Amino acid sequence: MIKFEKILIMNSNAYKISLNYNQVLELVRQLPKKDKARLSKELAKDAIDTRLTRLLNSFSSEELSEEIINQEVEEVRAEIYAKKKEN
């Protein structure tokens, strides 16, 4: 069963439709090849964004602040500068 809900978005009419997977699949199969390719690219972008977000979140750490990172960078730069100065 398809549910329709009329919503107003920025002074233009839009409709929100509740569809199940099979209904969406049937609609996609009716699209021209060019539109299917565009849809495929958009879905791939969503998947990449989701994986990237998960990856970035896995590296997230409350123990590592920007201040600590900057301090470490400055220490390494000082070491490099000291070694260059010795030579």
C-alpha positions in Angstrom: 0.0 0.0 0.0 1.3 3.4 -1.0 0.8 6.3 1.5 0.8 9.9 0.2 1.4 12.9 2.4 1.4 16.4 1.0 4.1 18.6 2.5 5.0 22.3 1.8 8.6 23.0 1.1 9.8 26.6 0.4 6.5 27.7 -1.3 6.3 24.7 -3.6 4.3 21.6 -3.2 6.0 18.3 -2.6 4.7 14.9 -1.8 6.1 12.4 0.7 5.4 8.9 -0.4 6.0 5.8 1.8 7.2 2.9 -0.4 8.6 -0.5 0.5 11.8 -1.9 -1.2 9.9 -3.8 -3.9 7.9 -0.8 -4.9 11.1 1.4 -5.2 12.8 -1.4 -7.2 9.9 -1.5 -9.6 10.0 2.2 -10.1 13.8 2.1 -10.6 13.4 -0.6 -13.3 11.1 1.8 -15.2 13.7 4.5 -15.4 15.7 5.1 -18.6 19.3 3.7 -18.5 20.7 7.2 -18.1 18.7 7.9 -15.0 19.5 4.5 -13.6 23.2 5.3 -14.0 22.8 8.7 -12.2 20.9 7.0 -9.4 23.6 4.4 -9.1 26.3 7.1 -8.8 24.3 8.9 -6.1 23.8 5.6 -4.1 27.5 4.9 -4.4 28.3 8.4 -3.1 26.0 7.7 -0.1 27.8 4.4 0.6 31.2 6.1 0.4 30.1 8.9 2.7 28.8 6.4 5.2 32.0 4.3 5.1 34.2 7.4 5.4 32.2 8.7 8.4 32.6 5.3 10.1 36.3 5.2 9.4 36.8 8.8 10.7 34.8 7.9 13.8 36.9 4.9 14.4 40.0 7.2 14.7 38.2 9.6 16.9 39.7 9.9 20.4 38.9 12.1 23.3 42.4 11.5 24.6 44.0 13.3 21.6 43.2 17.0 21.6 44.3 19.5 19.0 46.6 21.1 21.7 48.4 17.8 22.3 48.8 17.3 18.5 50.2 20.8 18.0 52.6 20.3 21.0 53.9 17.1 19.4 54.3 18.7 16.0 56.3 21.6 17.5 58.6 19.1 19.4 59.3 17.2 16.2 60.0 20.4 14.3 62.4 21.5 17.0 64.2 18.2 16.8 64.5 18.4 13.0 65.8 22.0 13.3 68.3 21.0 15.9 69.6 18.2 13.7 69.9 20.5 10.7 71.8 23.0 12.8 74.3 20.4 14.0 75.2 19.5 10.4 
